[in-house]
Amino acid sequence: MRHDGRQPDQLRPVTLERNFSKFAEGSCLIKIGETHMLVTATVEDRVPPFMKGKGSGWVTAEYSMLPRSGRQRNQRDLMKPNGRTMEIQRLIGRAMRSVIDMEALGERTITLDCDALQADGGTRCAAITGAYVATIDAIRWMQNQRMLKQTVRVEPVAAISVGVVRGQEVLDLDYAEDSTAHTDMNIVMTQGGKFVEIQGTAERDPFGPETLLKMLNLGRKGVNELIALQKECLEL
């Protein structure tokens, strides 16, 4: 048993709330345990300069943690995001672009703003999981506005953390586990079972292939459960 009573392969309680933001084309408030993330999707009828004339759309992301989302106050990224923030923003953008038929969007941009309201581990994973819901609703909004000439195919995608804590492979680490884990890994995966990204680091002892396989299997289980919740939320 873990410190919060969960089994090694058990997610924290998860809720997904669509249309949380009144004015955004798509939005999702995702709560995974004590980690609360708000994701809003904004549609713009333009693309970045490097995409102009290519007939394809673009999806990008911005990520931030509110000053008291964590245990200490962190500074706002008023001028330039720090290295961690840039890494997470790029990860969210890559995850969403990997599952969207970008040409079907036309020359339009979906910007995903991911803000941690409260952080207790797994914020980047929560952001990706919530971003899928917000993106689907933004695309539905575009369809209702008759902006799209064809159906935009989007494969479900979600993300979850796994790790090794006190010698045990566990799913969905909270802050207490993440801060003491011997190994920490984030897995981004599609409904079809394909990996978008695997970020794994041995914090103390190196891990072997057997441990890696156990963590990947845990991650697959967690992602499948999250995708089922996404589809239920979106009434797919």
C-alpha positions as CSV (number, residue, x, y, z in Angstrom):
1,M,0.0,0.0,0.0
2,R,1.1,3.5,-0.8
3,H,1.1,6.5,1.6
4,D,-2.4,7.5,0.4
5,G,-3.8,4.0,0.5
6,R,-3.6,3.3,-3.3
7,Q,-2.5,0.1,-4.9
8,P,0.6,0.3,-7.1
9,D,-1.4,0.3,-10.3
10,Q,-4.1,2.7,-9.1
11,L,-4.7,6.3,-10.4
12,R,-5.6,9.1,-8.1
13,P,-9.3,10.2,-8.4
14,V,-9.8,11.9,-11.8
15,T,-12.5,14.3,-12.9
16,L,-12.8,16.1,-16.2
17,E,-15.1,19.1,-16.6
18,R,-15.7,20.5,-20.1
19,N,-16.6,24.1,-20.9
20,F,-15.2,25.4,-17.7
21,S,-14.2,28.7,-19.3
22,K,-17.1,30.8,-20.6
23,F,-15.3,32.5,-23.5
24,A,-12.8,29.9,-24.8
25,E,-13.6,27.8,-27.9
26,G,-12.8,24.8,-25.8
27,S,-11.8,24.2,-22.2
28,C,-11.3,21.6,-19.6
29,L,-10.7,21.6,-15.9
30,I,-8.9,18.4,-15.0
31,K,-8.4,17.2,-11.5
32,I,-6.0,14.3,-10.8
33,G,-5.9,14.0,-7.0
34,E,-4.8,17.3,-5.6
35,T,-3.4,18.4,-9.0
36,H,-5.8,20.8,-10.7
37,M,-5.1,22.1,-14.2
38,L,-7.2,24.4,-16.4
39,V,-6.7,24.1,-20.1
40,T,-8.3,26.5,-22.6
41,A,-8.2,26.3,-26.4
42,T,-8.2,29.4,-28.5
43,V,-8.8,29.2,-32.3
44,E,-7.1,31.8,-34.5
45,D,-7.7,32.1,-38.3
46,R,-4.0,32.3,-39.0
47,V,-0.8,30.3,-38.6
48,P,2.8,31.2,-37.6
49,P,4.9,32.7,-40.4
50,F,6.8,29.4,-41.0
51,M,3.5,27.7,-41.8
52,K,2.0,30.2,-44.2
53,G,1.1,29.0,-47.6
54,K,1.4,25.3,-46.6
55,G,-2.3,24.7,-46.3
56,S,-1.9,23.1,-42.9
57,G,-2.8,24.1,-39.4
58,W,-0.8,24.4,-36.2
59,V,-1.3,23.5,-32.6
60,T,0.8,25.1,-29.9
61,A,0.8,25.3,-26.1
62,E,1.7,27.6,-23.2
63,Y,2.1,26.3,-19.7
64,S,2.4,28.0,-16.4
65,M,2.0,27.4,-12.7
66,L,0.1,30.0,-10.7
67,P,2.3,31.6,-8.0
68,R,0.7,29.6,-5.1
69,S,-0.2,26.5,-7.0
70,G,2.6,24.7,-5.1
71,R,4.0,24.6,-1.6
72,Q,6.0,27.8,-2.1
73,R,5.3,30.8,-4.2
74,N,6.9,30.7,-7.6
75,Q,7.6,33.7,-9.8
76,R,5.4,34.4,-12.8
77,D,7.1,34.0,-16.2
78,L,6.4,37.6,-17.2
79,M,9.1,37.9,-19.8
80,K,10.7,34.6,-20.9
81,P,9.6,31.1,-19.7
82,N,12.3,29.2,-17.9
83,G,13.8,25.9,-19.2
84,R,11.3,23.6,-17.5
85,T,8.3,25.6,-18.7
86,M,9.6,25.6,-22.3
87,E,10.2,21.9,-22.2
88,I,6.6,21.2,-21.0
89,Q,5.1,23.6,-23.5
90,R,6.9,21.9,-26.4
91,L,5.8,18.5,-25.0
92,I,2.2,19.4,-24.9
93,G,2.3,20.9,-28.4
94,R,4.1,17.8,-29.8
95,A,1.6,15.5,-28.2
96,M,-1.4,17.2,-29.7
97,R,0.1,17.7,-33.2
98,S,1.0,14.0,-33.3
99,V,-2.7,12.9,-33.2
100,I,-4.4,15.7,-35.2
101,D,-5.0,15.8,-39.0
102,M,-3.3,19.1,-39.4
103,E,-4.2,19.6,-43.0
104,A,-7.9,19.3,-42.3
105,L,-7.6,22.3,-39.9
106,G,-6.7,24.6,-42.8
107,E,-4.4,27.5,-42.0
108,R,-5.6,28.0,-38.5
109,T,-3.9,27.8,-35.1
110,I,-5.2,26.2,-31.9
111,T,-3.4,27.6,-28.8
112,L,-3.7,25.6,-25.6
113,D,-3.1,27.6,-22.4
114,C,-2.4,25.1,-19.6
115,D,-2.4,26.7,-16.1
116,A,-1.8,24.7,-12.9
117,L,-4.2,26.0,-10.3
118,Q,-2.9,23.5,-7.8
119,A,0.2,21.3,-8.2
120,D,0.7,18.0,-6.4
121,G,2.7,16.1,-9.0
122,G,2.0,15.2,-12.7
123,T,1.1,18.6,-14.0
124,R,2.4,18.0,-17.5
125,C,0.5,14.8,-17.7
126,A,-2.7,16.4,-16.5
127,A,-2.1,19.2,-19.1
128,I,-1.9,16.8,-22.0
129,T,-4.9,14.8,-20.9
130,G,-7.0,17.9,-20.4
131,A,-5.7,19.4,-23.7
132,Y,-7.2,16.6,-25.7
133,V,-10.7,17.4,-24.3
134,A,-10.3,21.1,-24.9
135,T,-9.0,20.6,-28.4
136,I,-11.9,18.3,-29.4
137,D,-14.4,21.0,-28.2
138,A,-12.5,23.7,-30.1
139,I,-12.7,21.6,-33.3
140,R,-16.4,21.1,-32.6
141,W,-16.8,24.8,-32.3
142,M,-15.0,25.3,-35.7
143,Q,-17.4,22.8,-37.2
144,N,-20.4,24.6,-35.8
145,Q,-19.0,27.9,-37.3
146,R,-18.6,26.1,-40.7
147,M,-14.9,26.9,-40.7
148,L,-13.9,23.4,-41.7
149,K,-14.3,21.8,-45.1
150,Q,-13.7,18.2,-43.9
151,T,-13.8,16.2,-40.7
152,V,-10.7,16.6,-38.6
153,R,-9.4,13.2,-37.4
154,V,-8.0,13.3,-33.8
155,E,-6.9,10.1,-32.1
156,P,-7.3,10.2,-28.3
157,V,-4.1,10.8,-26.4
158,A,-3.3,11.0,-22.7
159,A,-0.3,11.1,-20.4
160,I,0.6,9.6,-17.0
161,S,3.6,9.3,-14.7
162,V,5.1,6.1,-13.4
163,G,8.1,5.5,-11.2
164,V,9.9,3.4,-8.7
165,V,9.2,4.3,-5.1
166,R,10.8,2.3,-2.3
167,G,11.6,-0.5,-4.8
168,Q,8.1,-0.8,-6.1
169,E,6.9,0.2,-9.6
170,V,3.9,2.6,-9.1
171,L,1.4,4.5,-11.3
172,D,0.5,8.2,-11.1
173,L,3.0,9.7,-8.6
174,D,1.9,12.5,-6.4
175,Y,4.4,15.1,-5.1
176,A,5.4,13.1,-2.0
177,E,6.2,10.0,-4.2
178,D,7.8,12.0,-7.0
179,S,10.2,13.8,-4.6
180,T,11.5,10.5,-3.3
181,A,11.3,8.3,-6.3
182,H,14.3,6.3,-7.5
183,T,13.0,6.5,-11.0
184,D,10.5,9.0,-12.5
185,M,9.0,8.6,-16.0
186,N,6.3,10.4,-18.0
187,I,4.5,8.4,-20.7
188,V,2.4,10.0,-23.5
189,M,0.4,7.4,-25.4
190,T,-2.4,7.2,-28.0
191,Q,-5.5,5.1,-27.9
192,G,-3.9,2.8,-30.4
193,G,-1.1,2.0,-28.0
194,K,1.6,4.0,-29.7
195,F,4.0,6.1,-27.7
196,V,4.3,9.8,-28.5
197,E,7.0,10.4,-25.9
198,I,8.7,8.6,-23.0
199,Q,10.6,10.8,-20.5
200,G,12.4,8.6,-17.9
201,T,15.2,9.3,-15.5
202,A,16.9,7.2,-12.8
203,E,17.2,9.6,-9.9
204,R,19.3,7.2,-7.9
205,D,20.0,3.6,-9.0
206,P,19.9,2.8,-12.8
207,F,17.0,0.6,-13.8
208,G,17.0,-2.4,-16.0
209,P,14.9,-3.7,-18.9
210,E,12.6,-5.6,-16.6
211,T,11.8,-2.5,-14.6
212,L,11.3,-0.5,-17.7
213,L,8.8,-3.1,-19.1
214,K,6.8,-3.0,-15.8
215,M,6.7,0.8,-15.9
216,L,5.5,0.8,-19.5
217,N,2.8,-1.7,-18.8
218,L,1.6,0.4,-15.8
219,G,1.7,3.5,-18.0
220,R,-0.4,1.7,-20.7
221,K,-3.0,0.8,-18.1
222,G,-3.2,4.3,-16.7
223,V,-3.4,5.9,-20.2
224,N,-6.2,3.5,-21.2
225,E,-8.2,4.5,-18.1
226,L,-7.7,8.2,-18.7
227,I,-8.8,7.9,-22.4
228,A,-11.9,6.1,-21.3
229,L,-12.7,9.1,-19.0
230,Q,-11.9,11.5,-21.8
231,K,-14.4,9.7,-24.1
232,E,-17.0,9.6,-21.4
233,C,-16.6,13.3,-20.8
234,L,-16.8,14.2,-24.5
235,E,-19.7,11.7,-25.1
236,L,-17.8,9.9,-27.8
